[in-house]
Amino acid sequence: MSWQIIVDFDGTITKKDTTDMLLERFALPEWRAIEDDWVTGKIGSRECMQRQIDLIRATPADLDDFIASIEPDWNFKSFVRLAQRHNIPVKIVSDGLDFTIRAVMRRLGLDNMKIVANHLSYKGGDRWALSSPHAVSNCAAGTCKCAVAAQRAPMLTLLVGDGRSDMCVAGEADLTFAKSSLLGFCREHSLPHHAFGTFADATALLAQILETPAVPAILAAQSSVLR
């Protein structure tokens, strides 16, 4: 069977959550109370993000300067190139902002990456708005990662992620490369996974899988949990 790869952005391709960084720098203080409502489960991530983005006060030049300061994992490009050599589609699927992701991909020389994320639109002056073109009615997230993963079934899904927004789809993925809180989640729920720290690690793991023909069959049969 063939693979598809779904990669988270914030905290996975980047070292920090870029949306939180953006809010800390440019949003009115009320964004933190909205964040607390999301953390405690009072609202979903889509409503949280829409309300928080409405509090940002920044010009396009401000955002460009901010994005230029974001530090990505430069090894991500090697990971993508390895997948491409094996005709494996790679898609960035994020509950973050397409504006930020596209700018970082241009810096990495990956201008043609497929990106599925919330859409940030400029309203003029220093105001911005968020829309969620990849939301679904039965999911509170701005981007439903499970719905995106299901679009390419029966392909095997490799998820690469780090946190809360990846936990639902990790339960559906055939294999996860996990770090940070997602790693603990995969261990707790006995989900097929490998731990990784950087995309240098992830690239080596992917190469190992591609060189082991039996792995996809094992995953498809759901007869083994990889550690």
Secondary structure, DSSP 8 states (H G I E B T S, - for coil): --EEEEE--TTTTBSS-HHHHHHHHHB-TTHHHHHHHHHTTSS-HHHHHHHHHTTB---HHHHHHHHHT--B-TTHHHHHHHHHHTT--EEEEEEEEHHHHHHHHHHHT-TT-EEEEEEEEEEETTEEEEE-TT--TT--SSS-HHHHHHTTTTSEEEEEE-SGGGHHHHTT-SEEEE-HHHHHHHHHTT-SEEE-SSHHHHHHHHHHHHT-THHHHHHHHT-----
